[in-house]
Amino acid sequence: MNPGGYVDLGTLVHESPRDAPTLWEIGVPDRSAAEFFIPNLDSRYVNPLYINQDRFRQYGLWDKYGLMYPYQYLAYTVGVSDY
């Protein structure tokens, strides 16, 4: 490959990862939580195996959401919520 060069890729066909039509989707279906907000870890529950990777696997993260949203549930409503 050269800058500005031409590469013939032939016919490209996109294969959908699902059999049925998608109405809406939250996140990317790649089995990770990379695009979601993950709160800072609670020092009482830190698992050193996951400090540098997979922060979403840390024990006790569900308690952090209660501290972040003490007066209401964090709820997403399709077509209404704008997050």
NORPECOR-V79533 format. One record per pair of residues at least 24 apart in sequence whose C-alpha atoms are under 10 Angstrom apart, sorted by sequence separation. I is the first residue (numbers start at 0). J is the second residue. If there is no record, write none. Layout:
BEGIN
I_J + I_J
END
This chain:
BEGIN
31_55 + 32_56 + 39_63 + 38_63 + 37_63 + 38_64 + 37_64 + 38_67 + 25_75 + 25_77 + 24_77 + 23_77 + 23_78
END
